[in-house]
Amino acid sequence: MKFPVTVCHGEDGYFIAECPIIPGCISQGETENEALKNIREAIKP
């Protein structure tokens, strides 16, 4: 199953990843790839 994810660069230097269709599903990482890896873990059932 695929979920939409947005990634932006936060003020603190970290990348923030969010899955807008799952309320409160937000993660971050030092790199964009790390943020994407972390959001995948947050989305897993």
mmCIF file as Biopython writes it, N, C-alpha, C and O atoms, coordinates in Angstrom:
data_model
#
loop_
_atom_site.group_PDB
_atom_site.id
_atom_site.type_symbol
_atom_site.label_atom_id
_atom_site.label_alt_id
_atom_site.label_comp_id
_atom_site.label_asym_id
_atom_site.label_entity_id
_atom_site.label_seq_id
_atom_site.pdbx_PDB_ins_code
_atom_site.Cartn_x
_atom_site.Cartn_y
_atom_site.Cartn_z
_atom_site.occupancy
_atom_site.B_iso_or_equiv
_atom_site.auth_seq_id
_atom_site.auth_asym_id
_atom_site.pdbx_PDB_model_num
ATOM 1   N N  . MET A ? 1  ? 0.836  -1.173 0.000  1.0 0.0 1  A 1 
ATOM 2   C CA . MET A ? 1  ? 0.000  0.000  0.000  1.0 0.0 1  A 1 
ATOM 3   C C  . MET A ? 1  ? 0.887  1.244  0.000  1.0 0.0 1  A 1 
ATOM 4   O O  . MET A ? 1  ? 1.909  1.283  0.685  1.0 0.0 1  A 1 
ATOM 5   N N  . LYS A ? 2  ? 0.495  2.253  -0.765 1.0 0.0 2  A 1 
ATOM 6   C CA . LYS A ? 2  ? 1.285  3.478  -0.840 1.0 0.0 2  A 1 
ATOM 7   C C  . LYS A ? 2  ? 0.584  4.606  -0.089 1.0 0.0 2  A 1 
ATOM 8   O O  . LYS A ? 2  ? -0.639 4.735  -0.139 1.0 0.0 2  A 1 
ATOM 9   N N  . PHE A ? 3  ? 1.366  5.409  0.599  1.0 0.0 3  A 1 
ATOM 10  C CA . PHE A ? 3  ? 0.867  6.547  1.352  1.0 0.0 3  A 1 
ATOM 11  C C  . PHE A ? 3  ? 1.588  7.801  0.873  1.0 0.0 3  A 1 
ATOM 12  O O  . PHE A ? 3  ? 2.788  7.752  0.602  1.0 0.0 3  A 1 
ATOM 13  N N  . PRO A ? 4  ? 0.879  8.926  0.764  1.0 0.0 4  A 1 
ATOM 14  C CA . PRO A ? 4  ? 1.555  10.167 0.394  1.0 0.0 4  A 1 
ATOM 15  C C  . PRO A ? 4  ? 2.412  10.662 1.555  1.0 0.0 4  A 1 
ATOM 16  O O  . PRO A ? 4  ? 2.006  10.591 2.715  1.0 0.0 4  A 1 
ATOM 17  N N  . VAL A ? 5  ? 3.597  11.163 1.230  1.0 0.0 5  A 1 
ATOM 18  C CA . VAL A ? 5  ? 4.515  11.679 2.235  1.0 0.0 5  A 1 
ATOM 19  C C  . VAL A ? 5  ? 5.086  13.001 1.738  1.0 0.0 5  A 1 
ATOM 20  O O  . VAL A ? 5  ? 5.463  13.123 0.573  1.0 0.0 5  A 1 
ATOM 21  N N  . THR A ? 6  ? 5.146  13.979 2.616  1.0 0.0 6  A 1 
ATOM 22  C CA . THR A ? 6  ? 5.798  15.239 2.294  1.0 0.0 6  A 1 
ATOM 23  C C  . THR A ? 6  ? 7.067  15.353 3.125  1.0 0.0 6  A 1 
ATOM 24  O O  . THR A ? 6  ? 7.117  14.885 4.263  1.0 0.0 6  A 1 
ATOM 25  N N  . VAL A ? 7  ? 8.087  15.972 2.555  1.0 0.0 7  A 1 
ATOM 26  C CA . VAL A ? 7  ? 9.350  16.183 3.261  1.0 0.0 7  A 1 
ATOM 27  C C  . VAL A ? 7  ? 9.720  17.653 3.107  1.0 0.0 7  A 1 
ATOM 28  O O  . VAL A ? 7  ? 9.691  18.199 2.004  1.0 0.0 7  A 1 
ATOM 29  N N  . CYS A ? 8  ? 10.068 18.285 4.222  1.0 0.0 8  A 1 
ATOM 30  C CA . CYS A ? 8  ? 10.539 19.668 4.165  1.0 0.0 8  A 1 
ATOM 31  C C  . CYS A ? 8  ? 11.741 19.816 5.097  1.0 0.0 8  A 1 
ATOM 32  O O  . CYS A ? 8  ? 11.988 18.976 5.963  1.0 0.0 8  A 1 
ATOM 33  N N  . HIS A ? 9  ? 12.467 20.890 4.897  1.0 0.0 9  A 1 
ATOM 34  C CA . HIS A ? 9  ? 13.655 21.168 5.704  1.0 0.0 9  A 1 
ATOM 35  C C  . HIS A ? 9  ? 13.236 22.036 6.875  1.0 0.0 9  A 1 
ATOM 36  O O  . HIS A ? 9  ? 12.737 23.145 6.685  1.0 0.0 9  A 1 
ATOM 37  N N  . GLY A ? 10 ? 13.435 21.538 8.078  1.0 0.0 10 A 1 
ATOM 38  C CA . GLY A ? 10 ? 13.023 22.265 9.279  1.0 0.0 10 A 1 
ATOM 39  C C  . GLY A ? 10 ? 13.999 23.354 9.668  1.0 0.0 10 A 1 
ATOM 40  O O  . GLY A ? 10 ? 15.127 23.394 9.176  1.0 0.0 10 A 1 
ATOM 41  N N  . GLU A ? 11 ? 13.567 24.234 10.548 1.0 0.0 11 A 1 
ATOM 42  C CA . GLU A ? 11 ? 14.392 25.352 11.013 1.0 0.0 11 A 1 
ATOM 43  C C  . GLU A ? 11 ? 15.628 24.895 11.778 1.0 0.0 11 A 1 
ATOM 44  O O  . GLU A ? 11 ? 16.640 25.596 11.801 1.0 0.0 11 A 1 
ATOM 45  N N  . ASP A ? 12 ? 15.550 23.724 12.403 1.0 0.0 12 A 1 
ATOM 46  C CA . ASP A ? 12 ? 16.659 23.227 13.215 1.0 0.0 12 A 1 
ATOM 47  C C  . ASP A ? 12 ? 17.686 22.449 12.395 1.0 0.0 12 A 1 
ATOM 48  O O  . ASP A ? 12 ? 18.637 21.900 12.951 1.0 0.0 12 A 1 
ATOM 49  N N  . GLY A ? 13 ? 17.496 22.400 11.062 1.0 0.0 13 A 1 
ATOM 50  C CA . GLY A ? 13 ? 18.456 21.707 10.204 1.0 0.0 13 A 1 
ATOM 51  C C  . GLY A ? 13 ? 18.069 20.279 9.871  1.0 0.0 13 A 1 
ATOM 52  O O  . GLY A ? 13 ? 18.686 19.658 9.006  1.0 0.0 13 A 1 
ATOM 53  N N  . TYR A ? 14 ? 17.061 19.751 10.542 1.0 0.0 14 A 1 
ATOM 54  C CA . TYR A ? 14 ? 16.603 18.393 10.272 1.0 0.0 14 A 1 
ATOM 55  C C  . TYR A ? 14 ? 15.563 18.413 9.153  1.0 0.0 14 A 1 
ATOM 56  O O  . TYR A ? 14 ? 14.947 19.442 8.877  1.0 0.0 14 A 1 
ATOM 57  N N  . PHE A ? 15 ? 15.382 17.266 8.521  1.0 0.0 15 A 1 
ATOM 58  C CA . PHE A ? 15 ? 14.323 17.104 7.536  1.0 0.0 15 A 1 
ATOM 59  C C  . PHE A ? 15 ? 13.114 16.523 8.249  1.0 0.0 15 A 1 
ATOM 60  O O  . PHE A ? 15 ? 13.243 15.620 9.075  1.0 0.0 15 A 1 
ATOM 61  N N  . ILE A ? 16 ? 11.936 17.048 7.923  1.0 0.0 16 A 1 
ATOM 62  C CA . ILE A ? 16 ? 10.701 16.612 8.554  1.0 0.0 16 A 1 
ATOM 63  C C  . ILE A ? 16 ? 9.856  15.906 7.506  1.0 0.0 16 A 1 
ATOM 64  O O  . ILE A ? 16 ? 9.597  16.455 6.435  1.0 0.0 16 A 1 
ATOM 65  N N  . ALA A ? 17 ? 9.428  14.686 7.818  1.0 0.0 17 A 1 
ATOM 66  C CA . ALA A ? 17 ? 8.583  13.901 6.920  1.0 0.0 17 A 1 
ATOM 67  C C  . ALA A ? 17 ? 7.229  13.726 7.594  1.0 0.0 17 A 1 
ATOM 68  O O  . ALA A ? 17 ? 7.141  13.473 8.795  1.0 0.0 17 A 1 
ATOM 69  N N  . GLU A ? 18 ? 6.167  13.867 6.788  1.0 0.0 18 A 1 
ATOM 70  C CA . GLU A ? 18 ? 4.815  13.753 7.328  1.0 0.0 18 A 1 
ATOM 71  C C  . GLU A ? 18 ? 3.932  12.991 6.348  1.0 0.0 18 A 1 
ATOM 72  O O  . GLU A ? 18 ? 4.024  13.173 5.134  1.0 0.0 18 A 1 
ATOM 73  N N  . CYS A ? 19 ? 3.084  12.142 6.893  1.0 0.0 19 A 1 
ATOM 74  C CA . CYS A ? 19 ? 2.076  11.436 6.099  1.0 0.0 19 A 1 
ATOM 75  C C  . CYS A ? 19 ? 0.740  12.107 6.417  1.0 0.0 19 A 1 
ATOM 76  O O  . CYS A ? 19 ? 0.133  11.817 7.447  1.0 0.0 19 A 1 
ATOM 77  N N  . PRO A ? 20 ? 0.273  13.012 5.531  1.0 0.0 20 A 1 
ATOM 78  C CA . PRO A ? 20 ? -0.899 13.831 5.857  1.0 0.0 20 A 1 
ATOM 79  C C  . PRO A ? 20 ? -2.210 13.067 6.023  1.0 0.0 20 A 1 
ATOM 80  O O  . PRO A ? 20 ? -3.142 13.601 6.625  1.0 0.0 20 A 1 
ATOM 81  N N  . ILE A ? 21 ? -2.319 11.851 5.518  1.0 0.0 21 A 1 
ATOM 82  C CA . ILE A ? 21 ? -3.585 11.123 5.669  1.0 0.0 21 A 1 
ATOM 83  C C  . ILE A ? 21 ? -3.656 10.330 6.980  1.0 0.0 21 A 1 
ATOM 84  O O  . ILE A ? 21 ? -4.694 9.750  7.299  1.0 0.0 21 A 1 
ATOM 85  N N  . ILE A ? 22 ? -2.553 10.308 7.736  1.0 0.0 22 A 1 
ATOM 86  C CA . ILE A ? 22 ? -2.550 9.664  9.052  1.0 0.0 22 A 1 
ATOM 87  C C  . ILE A ? 22 ? -2.288 10.759 10.092 1.0 0.0 22 A 1 
ATOM 88  O O  . ILE A ? 22 ? -1.154 11.221 10.216 1.0 0.0 22 A 1 
ATOM 89  N N  . PRO A ? 23 ? -3.307 11.179 10.836 1.0 0.0 23 A 1 
ATOM 90  C CA . PRO A ? 23 ? -3.130 12.257 11.798 1.0 0.0 23 A 1 
ATOM 91  C C  . PRO A ? 23 ? -1.979 11.991 12.779 1.0 0.0 23 A 1 
ATOM 92  O O  . PRO A ? 23 ? -1.900 10.921 13.383 1.0 0.0 23 A 1 
ATOM 93  N N  . GLY A ? 24 ? -1.096 12.974 12.925 1.0 0.0 24 A 1 
ATOM 94  C CA . GLY A ? 24 ? 0.009  12.875 13.867 1.0 0.0 24 A 1 
ATOM 95  C C  . GLY A ? 24 ? 1.180  12.039 13.406 1.0 0.0 24 A 1 
ATOM 96  O O  . GLY A ? 24 ? 2.119  11.828 14.174 1.0 0.0 24 A 1 
ATOM 97  N N  . CYS A ? 25 ? 1.157  11.555 12.175 1.0 0.0 25 A 1 
ATOM 98  C CA . CYS A ? 25 ? 2.245  10.710 11.664 1.0 0.0 25 A 1 
ATOM 99  C C  . CYS A ? 25 ? 3.345  11.597 11.085 1.0 0.0 25 A 1 
ATOM 100 O O  . CYS A ? 25 ? 3.325  11.953 9.907  1.0 0.0 25 A 1 
ATOM 101 N N  . ILE A ? 26 ? 4.299  11.943 11.939 1.0 0.0 26 A 1 
ATOM 102 C CA . ILE A ? 26 ? 5.400  12.842 11.586 1.0 0.0 26 A 1 
ATOM 103 C C  . ILE A ? 26 ? 6.693  12.233 12.094 1.0 0.0 26 A 1 
ATOM 104 O O  . ILE A ? 26 ? 6.724  11.634 13.169 1.0 0.0 26 A 1 
ATOM 105 N N  . SER A ? 27 ? 7.763  12.386 11.319 1.0 0.0 27 A 1 
ATOM 106 C CA . SER A ? 27 ? 9.070  11.911 11.740 1.0 0.0 27 A 1 
ATOM 107 C C  . SER A ? 27 ? 10.117 12.886 11.227 1.0 0.0 27 A 1 
ATOM 108 O O  . SER A ? 27 ? 9.793  13.831 10.508 1.0 0.0 27 A 1 
ATOM 109 N N  . GLN A ? 28 ? 11.364 12.660 11.595 1.0 0.0 28 A 1 
ATOM 110 C CA . GLN A ? 28 ? 12.443 13.540 11.142 1.0 0.0 28 A 1 
ATOM 111 C C  . GLN A ? 28 ? 13.728 12.758 10.994 1.0 0.0 28 A 1 
ATOM 112 O O  . GLN A ? 28 ? 13.823 11.608 11.423 1.0 0.0 28 A 1 
ATOM 113 N N  . GLY A ? 29 ? 14.721 13.391 10.383 1.0 0.0 29 A 1 
ATOM 114 C CA . GLY A ? 29 ? 16.026 12.781 10.224 1.0 0.0 29 A 1 
ATOM 115 C C  . GLY A ? 29 ? 17.053 13.828 9.857  1.0 0.0 29 A 1 
ATOM 116 O O  . GLY A ? 29 ? 16.703 14.920 9.411  1.0 0.0 29 A 1 
ATOM 117 N N  . GLU A ? 30 ? 18.318 13.499 10.042 1.0 0.0 30 A 1 
ATOM 118 C CA . GLU A ? 30 ? 19.395 14.433 9.701  1.0 0.0 30 A 1 
ATOM 119 C C  . GLU A ? 30 ? 19.525 14.619 8.198  1.0 0.0 30 A 1 
ATOM 120 O O  . GLU A ? 30 ? 19.993 15.661 7.740  1.0 0.0 30 A 1 
ATOM 121 N N  . THR A ? 31 ? 19.113 13.613 7.420  1.0 0.0 31 A 1 
ATOM 122 C CA . THR A ? 31 ? 19.123 13.698 5.963  1.0 0.0 31 A 1 
ATOM 123 C C  . THR A ? 31 ? 17.715 13.399 5.456  1.0 0.0 31 A 1 
ATOM 124 O O  . THR A ? 31 ? 16.880 12.872 6.190  1.0 0.0 31 A 1 
ATOM 125 N N  . GLU A ? 32 ? 17.463 13.740 4.197  1.0 0.0 32 A 1 
ATOM 126 C CA . GLU A ? 32 ? 16.154 13.443 3.618  1.0 0.0 32 A 1 
ATOM 127 C C  . GLU A ? 32 ? 15.900 11.937 3.593  1.0 0.0 32 A 1 
ATOM 128 O O  . GLU A ? 32 ? 14.793 11.483 3.884  1.0 0.0 32 A 1 
ATOM 129 N N  . ASN A ? 33 ? 16.929 11.168 3.244  1.0 0.0 33 A 1 
ATOM 130 C CA . ASN A ? 33 ? 16.783 9.707  3.217  1.0 0.0 33 A 1 
ATOM 131 C C  . ASN A ? 33 ? 16.478 9.141  4.595  1.0 0.0 33 A 1 
ATOM 132 O O  . ASN A ? 33 ? 15.662 8.229  4.725  1.0 0.0 33 A 1 
ATOM 133 N N  . GLU A ? 34 ? 17.124 9.672  5.620  1.0 0.0 34 A 1 
ATOM 134 C CA . GLU A ? 34 ? 16.866 9.197  6.980  1.0 0.0 34 A 1 
ATOM 135 C C  . GLU A ? 34 ? 15.440 9.544  7.405  1.0 0.0 34 A 1 
ATOM 136 O O  . GLU A ? 34 ? 14.778 8.737  8.057  1.0 0.0 34 A 1 
ATOM 137 N N  . ALA A ? 35 ? 14.964 10.733 7.043  1.0 0.0 35 A 1 
ATOM 138 C CA . ALA A ? 35 ? 13.592 11.122 7.365  1.0 0.0 35 A 1 
ATOM 139 C C  . ALA A ? 35 ? 12.599 10.198 6.674  1.0 0.0 35 A 1 
ATOM 140 O O  . ALA A ? 35 ? 11.596 9.810  7.274  1.0 0.0 35 A 1 
ATOM 141 N N  . LEU A ? 36 ? 12.864 9.838  5.414  1.0 0.0 36 A 1 
ATOM 142 C CA . LEU A ? 36 ? 11.982 8.924  4.687  1.0 0.0 36 A 1 
ATOM 143 C C  . LEU A ? 36 ? 11.997 7.534  5.305  1.0 0.0 36 A 1 
ATOM 144 O O  . LEU A ? 36 ? 10.957 6.884  5.404  1.0 0.0 36 A 1 
ATOM 145 N N  . LYS A ? 37 ? 13.170 7.078  5.720  1.0 0.0 37 A 1 
ATOM 146 C CA . LYS A ? 37 ? 13.270 5.769  6.380  1.0 0.0 37 A 1 
ATOM 147 C C  . LYS A ? 37 ? 12.463 5.774  7.680  1.0 0.0 37 A 1 
ATOM 148 O O  . LYS A ? 37 ? 11.750 4.818  7.983  1.0 0.0 37 A 1 
ATOM 149 N N  . ASN A ? 38 ? 12.583 6.854  8.433  1.0 0.0 38 A 1 
ATOM 150 C CA . ASN A ? 38 ? 11.886 6.945  9.713  1.0 0.0 38 A 1 
ATOM 151 C C  . ASN A ? 38 ? 10.367 7.033  9.534  1.0 0.0 38 A 1 
ATOM 152 O O  . ASN A ? 38 ? 9.622  6.459  10.327 1.0 0.0 38 A 1 
ATOM 153 N N  . ILE A ? 39 ? 9.900  7.745  8.504  1.0 0.0 39 A 1 
ATOM 154 C CA . ILE A ? 39 ? 8.449  7.846  8.296  1.0 0.0 39 A 1 
ATOM 155 C C  . ILE A ? 39 ? 7.896  6.500  7.842  1.0 0.0 39 A 1 
ATOM 156 O O  . ILE A ? 39 ? 6.763  6.157  8.179  1.0 0.0 39 A 1 
ATOM 157 N N  . ARG A ? 40 ? 8.667  5.739  7.092  1.0 0.0 40 A 1 
ATOM 158 C CA . ARG A ? 40 ? 8.214  4.392  6.700  1.0 0.0 40 A 1 
ATOM 159 C C  . ARG A ? 40 ? 7.989  3.545  7.944  1.0 0.0 40 A 1 
ATOM 160 O O  . ARG A ? 40 ? 7.006  2.808  8.029  1.0 0.0 40 A 1 
ATOM 161 N N  . GLU A ? 41 ? 8.895  3.649  8.906  1.0 0.0 41 A 1 
ATOM 162 C CA . GLU A ? 41 ? 8.740  2.905  10.166 1.0 0.0 41 A 1 
ATOM 163 C C  . GLU A ? 41 ? 7.509  3.376  10.925 1.0 0.0 41 A 1 
ATOM 164 O O  . GLU A ? 41 ? 6.809  2.567  11.534 1.0 0.0 41 A 1 
ATOM 165 N N  . ALA A ? 42 ? 7.239  4.676  10.896 1.0 0.0 42 A 1 
ATOM 166 C CA . ALA A ? 42 ? 6.082  5.224  11.615 1.0 0.0 42 A 1 
ATOM 167 C C  . ALA A ? 42 ? 4.768  4.785  10.968 1.0 0.0 42 A 1 
ATOM 168 O O  . ALA A ? 42 ? 3.756  4.644  11.655 1.0 0.0 42 A 1 
ATOM 169 N N  . ILE A ? 43 ? 4.778  4.572  9.662  1.0 0.0 43 A 1 
ATOM 170 C CA . ILE A ? 43 ? 3.567  4.185  8.929  1.0 0.0 43 A 1 
ATOM 171 C C  . ILE A ? 43 ? 3.254  2.703  9.099  1.0 0.0 43 A 1 
ATOM 172 O O  . ILE A ? 43 ? 2.091  2.307  9.027  1.0 0.0 43 A 1 
ATOM 173 N N  . LYS A ? 44 ? 4.265  1.889  9.321  1.0 0.0 44 A 1 
ATOM 174 C CA . LYS A ? 44 ? 4.041  0.437  9.421  1.0 0.0 44 A 1 
ATOM 175 C C  . LYS A ? 44 ? 2.979  0.115  10.461 1.0 0.0 44 A 1 
ATOM 176 O O  . LYS A ? 44 ? 2.968  0.697  11.546 1.0 0.0 44 A 1 
ATOM 177 N N  . PRO A ? 45 ? 2.079  -0.820 10.125 1.0 0.0 45 A 1 
ATOM 178 C CA . PRO A ? 45 ? 1.022  -1.199 11.086 1.0 0.0 45 A 1 
ATOM 179 C C  . PRO A ? 45 ? 1.576  -2.024 12.237 1.0 0.0 45 A 1 
ATOM 180 O O  . PRO A ? 45 ? 0.826  -2.422 13.128 1.0 0.0 45 A 1 
#
